[in-house]
């Protein structure tokens, strides 16, 4: 079993990325509320449960979802590439 889809940033799907950003932003907001305002709203901790569940859902979709076929690029070495061709493809 390949567990790279759970922790390697390049293998994460959009659900997992949103969940990680949400966790980091919630932790930052929690720290600001705790240290600067000295008041954390009741139930703020449930945000962490929600983000963790969202990450777990994304991980399941990523792990058990249909794998994408590897990209095969067949290129002839006998011709030059236009530098813009790399960035501006049709």
N, C-alpha and C positions, 0 to 999 in steps of 0.2 A: 504494500500500500504506500502510495506517495502522499506524504502529508505536507508537501510544499505549498499546496493551495490554501493552507491554513495560516501560514506565517510569512511566506516570501512575498514582499511587496509587489513584485511584478506579476505574481500569479493571483492576486486578490481580485475579486469581482467588485462591481460598484456597490453592492450591499455591504460588503465588508469594509470598503474604504469609507463609506458614509458612516458606518457604525464606529469605526476607529476615530474619525474626525469628531463625531458626536461625543465620544467618550473623552477625548482630549479637551474639547470645548467645555463640556460639563465640568470636568475637573478644574479647568481654569476659572470658570464662573464660581464654582464651589469655593475655591481658594480666595477669590476676590471677596465673595460674600462673607466668608468666615473671618478673614483677617482685616479687611477694610471696613465693612459695614457692621460686622459683629452680629449678624443675624442671617441664618440660613432658613429658608422657608420649610415648613413641615412637608415631608414627602419628597424632598429634593433627591434623596437617595434612590427613589424609584427610577430616576433617569438612567442610572447605571444598569439597573435590571433590564430596562427597555433596550438600551444600546447593546447590552450583552446578548439579549434574545435576538435582536436584529442581526448581529454579527453571526450568531449560531445559525440563523436561517440562511444567511448568505453563504456561510461555509458549507451547509448541506447542499444548497443549489450548486455551488462551485464544485464540490467534491463528487456529487452524484449526477451532475448535469451531463449533457451530451458533450463529449470532448471535441474540441475543434481540430480539424486536420492540420498537420504541420504545413507551414508555408514553404513551398518549393519554388525557388527562383532559378529559372534556367536562363543563363546569360552567355552570350557569345563574347569571348575576350578579344576578338579581332576588330571591334569598333569602339570609338570613343563615346563617352557619355557627355551630354550637355549638363553642366553643373546644376541648372534649374530643373532638370528632369527628375532628380531625386526628390525634390520638394513639391513640384507641381505636376503631378500625374493626373491623367484623366480618370 
